[in-house]
Amino acid sequence: MIAAALKRLFVPDMARQHAHEAYVRIVAQSRQPRFFSEWKVPDTMDGRFDAILLHLSLVIARMEQESQDADVKNFVRLLSEVFFSDMDQSLRELGASDTGVGIRVKKMAQAFYGRLKAYGDALAAKTGPANTSLGDAIMRNMYRERAVDSAIIDGWNGYCTRNSHYLASQPLASLLAGEVLFLD
């Protein structure tokens, strides 16, 4: 019993490590300079948060295609935990108090689940590069209803559609190993 407890302390949980590796790739992709310069995502905490959530939604939507698999459910849970841990740490680094972090994380959780549903439903519609459901979700969440050139929304639609298909083509075993790859 003590040996098992010590093992958990000193031997990394590979599933958690893979979820962390996937999250690092998601964050790196969401920080593409083009999103902030060409596609006018606000280069603010909220804008970066929404860019991460969009990419996280693409990965989770792909994973949920295998929803009956217990390993997938565990991976999605761990990936979500890594996301919330990162948000908690970021808020603390910005100087938020314990009380402030709790309130903000609750709001982030609401945004997280709302965006997962909105983006997941829009991606499931599969209406191609001119996916108005996806464009509407991006306008509402990424740009907070701010007027944005339709070419930018078309760019996001194409980008998300290409990456949704690309993620679907990746073997489940690779994704579960944290090897999440994006195009563009």
ZIVENPE-V921041 format. One record per helix or strand of 2 or more residues. SS is the DSSP state (2 for helix, 1 for strand). FROM is the first residue (numbers start at 1). TO is the last residue. Records with the same first field share a line. If there is no record, write none. Layout:
SS->FROM-TO  FROM-TO
//
This chain:
2->2-10  14-30  33-37  45-66  70-93  98-125  128-130  132-141  150-169  172-176
//
